[in-house]
Amino acid sequence: MKYLDVRLYQPDRMLHPMQRFIREEDAVRYEELRTWNIAGREDGLEYELFYAEADREPYETAIEAVDSVRWYDLTPIDDESFYVYICQETREADVRWREAFAALDLVVVPPVIYDAEAAFYMTVVGAGEDLRAMLEGLPDEIDVTVRAIGEYDRRHAALGGDLTERQLEAVETAADVGYYEVPREAGVDAVAERLDCASSTAATLLQKAQSRVMGRLVRRRGRGALGTETGADDG
């Protein structure tokens, strides 16, 4: 059983309105599609559960303007994050690229993660020939980046595999300047200078990245509480 970690970047004209909102505005810091029910429905509807770290008011304004959305239920977690349960009509624009999966024996391992450019990252599991057929069947307009491929074993998933690109950059920079050395050779200000951002921003990036990695490490050892893992954001 093989797996494929892939990043898909759609041109503007193929974007769902909420993806366009992510790409064009700065209200969404992080979003992931946790689970969905889209296949084989005669009514043409799909149901999806999202987790988002975003400014709630502009997010709701944007989602209310989407014609394909029948209804949604937004459940706040705190001041900066919430879940969104959505019922929407399947858009014709989404059908074409989904057809790359339709005739193949593949499954997508949640979550599907969206970055600040509204590109999405997902892990697909199946036979090697089906994974190759999926890649070949995607529309030419979609920019595809294969990030990893190999034998699937969730226990050995990279600890930092679901960090955002900005978080990963912050951690790499911190390691480079000696932030993680013992004794510490440089502080968060040095990281911020390299990243060209405020010290508070650099500190938040590092804290969220460390929380994500340490939480996954503890859960991998079977010592963490189920359901405590939350999404990271890109600061």
C-alpha positions in Angstrom: 0.0 0.0 0.0 1.5 3.3 -1.1 0.9 6.8 -0.1 1.3 10.1 -1.9 1.7 13.5 -0.2 0.7 16.1 -2.8 0.1 19.9 -3.1 -2.4 21.0 -5.7 -2.6 24.6 -6.8 -5.6 25.6 -8.9 -5.8 28.7 -11.2 -8.0 31.5 -10.1 -10.9 30.5 -12.4 -11.1 27.0 -10.9 -11.3 28.2 -7.3 -14.2 27.8 -5.0 -15.3 31.3 -3.8 -14.1 30.5 -0.3 -10.7 29.4 -1.7 -10.6 32.7 -3.6 -11.4 34.5 -0.3 -8.4 32.7 1.3 -6.1 33.7 -1.6 -7.2 37.3 -1.9 -7.8 38.3 1.7 -5.7 37.9 4.8 -8.6 37.0 7.2 -7.9 33.3 7.1 -4.7 32.2 8.8 -5.2 28.5 8.5 -7.9 26.1 7.3 -8.4 22.4 6.9 -11.1 20.1 5.7 -11.6 17.6 8.4 -14.1 15.2 6.8 -16.7 15.1 4.1 -19.5 13.3 2.4 -19.6 14.0 -1.3 -19.8 10.8 -3.3 -22.8 9.2 -4.9 -25.5 11.6 -3.7 -28.4 11.9 -6.1 -29.5 15.3 -4.7 -26.2 16.8 -5.8 -25.3 18.0 -2.3 -22.2 17.6 -0.3 -21.5 17.9 3.4 -18.1 19.1 4.8 -16.6 19.9 8.1 -13.9 22.5 8.2 -11.6 23.8 11.0 -10.5 27.4 10.6 -8.3 29.9 12.3 -9.6 33.1 10.9 -11.4 36.4 11.6 -15.0 35.3 12.1 -16.9 38.3 10.8 -15.3 38.5 7.3 -15.3 34.7 7.0 -19.1 34.5 7.6 -19.7 37.4 5.3 -17.8 35.6 2.6 -19.5 32.2 3.1 -23.0 33.8 3.1 -22.2 35.2 -0.3 -21.4 31.8 -1.9 -24.3 30.8 -4.1 -23.6 27.0 -3.8 -23.9 27.0 0.0 -27.3 25.9 1.1 -26.6 26.3 4.8 -23.8 26.3 7.3 -23.4 25.9 11.0 -20.4 27.7 12.6 -19.3 26.6 16.0 -16.7 28.9 17.8 -13.8 27.3 19.7 -12.3 30.5 20.9 -11.8 34.1 19.7 -9.5 32.9 16.8 -10.8 29.5 15.7 -14.0 27.7 14.8 -15.6 24.7 13.1 -17.8 25.1 10.1 -20.3 22.4 9.0 -21.4 23.2 5.4 -24.1 21.8 3.1 -23.5 22.9 -0.5 -24.3 22.1 -4.0 -21.6 20.3 -6.0 -20.1 22.8 -8.4 -19.4 21.8 -12.0 -15.9 23.3 -11.6 -15.1 20.7 -8.9 -16.4 17.7 -10.8 -13.6 17.6 -13.4 -10.6 17.3 -11.1 -12.5 14.9 -8.8 -12.9 12.6 -11.8 -9.2 11.8 -11.5 -10.2 9.8 -8.3 -13.5 8.4 -9.4 -12.4 5.2 -11.2 -9.5 4.5 -9.0 -9.1 2.5 -5.7 -7.8 5.4 -3.7 -8.7 7.1 -0.4 -7.8 10.5 0.9 -6.5 10.6 4.5 -7.9 13.6 6.3 -7.3 16.4 6.9 -6.9 18.3 3.6 -4.9 21.5 4.5 -5.2 24.8 2.7 -2.3 27.3 2.7 -2.4 31.1 2.3 -2.5 30.7 -1.5 -5.6 28.4 -1.3 -3.5 25.5 -2.5 -4.3 22.3 -0.7 -2.2 19.5 0.7 -3.5 16.0 1.0 -2.3 12.4 1.6 -3.7 9.8 -0.8 -3.4 6.1 -0.2 -3.7 3.2 -2.6 -1.8 1.1 -5.1 1.2 2.7 -6.9 -0.4 2.4 -10.3 -3.6 4.1 -9.1 -1.6 7.0 -7.6 0.2 7.4 -10.9 -3.1 7.3 -12.8 -4.5 10.0 -10.5 -1.6 12.3 -11.1 -1.9 11.8 -14.9 -5.6 12.3 -14.8 -5.6 15.7 -13.1 -6.3 18.7 -15.3 -3.3 20.3 -16.9 -4.3 23.6 -15.3 -3.6 22.3 -11.8 -0.1 22.8 -10.6 1.0 19.6 -8.9 3.8 19.2 -6.4 4.6 15.7 -5.1 6.0 16.2 -1.6 6.5 12.5 -0.6 5.7 9.1 -1.8 6.4 5.6 -0.3 4.9 2.8 1.7 2.2 4.0 4.0 2.7 3.8 7.7 0.9 6.4 9.8 3.1 5.6 12.8 6.1 6.9 10.8 4.5 10.0 9.5 6.9 13.0 9.7 6.5 14.8 13.0 6.5 18.1 11.2 4.5 17.0 8.2 1.5 19.2 8.8 3.4 22.4 9.8 2.6 25.3 7.6 5.4 26.4 5.3 5.9 29.6 7.4 6.1 27.6 10.6 8.6 25.2 9.1 10.7 28.2 7.9 10.7 29.6 11.4 11.8 26.3 12.9 14.6 25.9 10.3 15.7 29.4 10.9 15.7 28.9 14.7 17.9 25.8 14.4 20.2 27.7 12.0 20.8 30.6 14.4 21.3 28.4 17.4 17.9 29.0 19.1 17.7 25.3 20.0 21.3 24.9 21.2 22.1 24.2 24.8 22.9 26.7 26.1 20.9 28.8 23.6 23.1 30.8 21.2 20.4 33.2 19.9 17.0 34.4 21.0 13.7 35.0 19.2 14.8 38.4 18.0 17.5 36.8 15.9 14.9 34.5 14.4 12.6 37.4 13.7 15.4 39.3 12.0 16.1 36.4 9.6 12.3 36.0 8.9 11.8 39.8 8.5 8.9 39.9 10.9 8.1 41.1 14.4 9.5 39.2 17.4 6.0 38.5 18.6 5.2 36.9 15.2 8.3 34.8 15.3 7.6 33.7 18.8 4.0 32.7 17.9 5.3 30.7 14.9 7.8 28.8 17.0 5.3 28.2 19.8 2.6 26.8 17.5 5.1 24.6 15.6 6.5 23.2 18.8 3.1 22.6 20.2 2.1 20.7 17.0 5.2 18.6 17.0 5.3 17.8 20.7 1.6 17.0 20.7 2.1 14.5 17.9 5.1 12.9 19.5 3.2 12.3 22.8 0.2 10.9 20.9 2.5 8.7 18.9 3.7 7.2 22.2 0.1 6.6 23.2 0.2 9.0 26.1 -1.9 11.9 24.7 -5.6 12.5 25.0 -7.6 11.7 21.9 -9.0 14.6 20.0 -6.7 17.2 21.4 -4.8 17.9 18.2 -5.7 21.2 16.6 -4.7 22.9 13.5 -1.6 25.0 13.2 -1.7 28.4 11.5 0.8 30.3 9.5 0.9 33.3 11.9 
